[in-house]
C-alpha cells in the first residue's frame, strides 16, 4: 500500500519528510518570495543533512537491535547454563 500526499505517491517502504512554509514559519514572518529563496538556497544541503541523520538513526537502530539480540542470547545461555 502506498500513501498519497497532495497528489504525490509515497511508497510505504521509504522514509520521507515534507515541510511546508507553515511548518517552519508558523508566525508567517517571511514572505512567500523569501520562502522560495530559502528553498532554492537550502534544498540540496537539506537533503544531504537529512540523509546523514537517517544514516545515523539507522546505525543506532541496528546497534540497539544487535545489543538486544546479544542480551537475549546471554539470558538464554544463563537459563540453560550454556558456555
KANOR-V582777 format. One record per residue. N is the residue number from 1. RES is the residue in one letter. SS is DSSP state (h for helix, s for strand, l for the rest). PSI is psi in whole degrees, 0 to 359 (none if undefined). D_FIRST is the distance of its C-alpha to the first C-alpha in whole Angstrom. Layout:
n->N res->RES ss->SS psi->PSI d_first->D_FIRST
n->N res->RES ss->SS psi->PSI d_first->D_FIRST
//
This chain:
n->1 res->X ss->l psi->134 d_first->0
n->2 res->X ss->l psi->159 d_first->4
n->3 res->X ss->s psi->152 d_first->7
n->4 res->X ss->s psi->134 d_first->10
n->5 res->X ss->s psi->111 d_first->13
n->6 res->X ss->l psi->48 d_first->16
n->7 res->X ss->l psi->6 d_first->15
n->8 res->X ss->s psi->130 d_first->14
n->9 res->X ss->s psi->127 d_first->10
n->10 res->X ss->s psi->111 d_first->9
n->11 res->X ss->l psi->148 d_first->7
n->12 res->X ss->l psi->347 d_first->6
n->13 res->X ss->l psi->32 d_first->9
n->14 res->X ss->l psi->154 d_first->12
n->15 res->X ss->l psi->142 d_first->14
n->16 res->X ss->l psi->157 d_first->15
n->17 res->X ss->l psi->130 d_first->18
n->18 res->X ss->l psi->113 d_first->19
n->19 res->X ss->l psi->120 d_first->23
n->20 res->X ss->l psi->168 d_first->24
n->21 res->X ss->h psi->319 d_first->28
n->22 res->X ss->h psi->335 d_first->28
n->23 res->X ss->h psi->324 d_first->26
n->24 res->X ss->h psi->339 d_first->29
n->25 res->X ss->l psi->63 d_first->32
n->26 res->X ss->l psi->338 d_first->32
n->27 res->X ss->l psi->3 d_first->36
n->28 res->X ss->l psi->50 d_first->35
n->29 res->X ss->l psi->344 d_first->38
n->30 res->X ss->l psi->160 d_first->37
n->31 res->X ss->l psi->166 d_first->37
n->32 res->X ss->h psi->325 d_first->34
n->33 res->X ss->h psi->318 d_first->36
n->34 res->X ss->h psi->323 d_first->37
n->35 res->X ss->h psi->314 d_first->33
n->36 res->X ss->h psi->320 d_first->32
n->37 res->X ss->h psi->317 d_first->35
n->38 res->X ss->h psi->314 d_first->33
n->39 res->X ss->h psi->311 d_first->30
n->40 res->X ss->h psi->322 d_first->32
n->41 res->X ss->h psi->334 d_first->34
n->42 res->X ss->h psi->345 d_first->31
n->43 res->X ss->h psi->321 d_first->28
n->44 res->X ss->h psi->317 d_first->29
n->45 res->X ss->h psi->325 d_first->30
n->46 res->X ss->h psi->314 d_first->28
n->47 res->X ss->h psi->316 d_first->25
n->48 res->X ss->h psi->315 d_first->27
n->49 res->X ss->h psi->316 d_first->28
n->50 res->X ss->h psi->322 d_first->25
n->51 res->X ss->h psi->319 d_first->24
n->52 res->X ss->h psi->317 d_first->27
n->53 res->X ss->h psi->318 d_first->26
n->54 res->X ss->h psi->318 d_first->23
n->55 res->X ss->h psi->319 d_first->25
n->56 res->X ss->h psi->316 d_first->27
n->57 res->X ss->h psi->317 d_first->24
n->58 res->X ss->h psi->316 d_first->23
n->59 res->X ss->h psi->317 d_first->26
n->60 res->X ss->h psi->317 d_first->27
n->61 res->X ss->h psi->316 d_first->24
n->62 res->X ss->h psi->318 d_first->25
n->63 res->X ss->h psi->320 d_first->29
n->64 res->X ss->h psi->316 d_first->28
n->65 res->X ss->h psi->315 d_first->26
n->66 res->X ss->h psi->319 d_first->29
n->67 res->X ss->h psi->318 d_first->32
n->68 res->X ss->h psi->320 d_first->30
n->69 res->X ss->h psi->316 d_first->30
n->70 res->X ss->h psi->318 d_first->34
n->71 res->X ss->h psi->316 d_first->35
n->72 res->X ss->h psi->314 d_first->33
n->73 res->X ss->h psi->317 d_first->35
n->74 res->X ss->h psi->314 d_first->38
n->75 res->X ss->h psi->322 d_first->38
n->76 res->X ss->h psi->317 d_first->38
n->77 res->X ss->h psi->317 d_first->41
n->78 res->X ss->h psi->317 d_first->43
n->79 res->X ss->h psi->319 d_first->42
n->80 res->X ss->h psi->4 d_first->43
n->81 res->X ss->l psi->47 d_first->46
n->82 res->X ss->l psi->132 d_first->44
n->83 res->X ss->l psi->none d_first->46
//
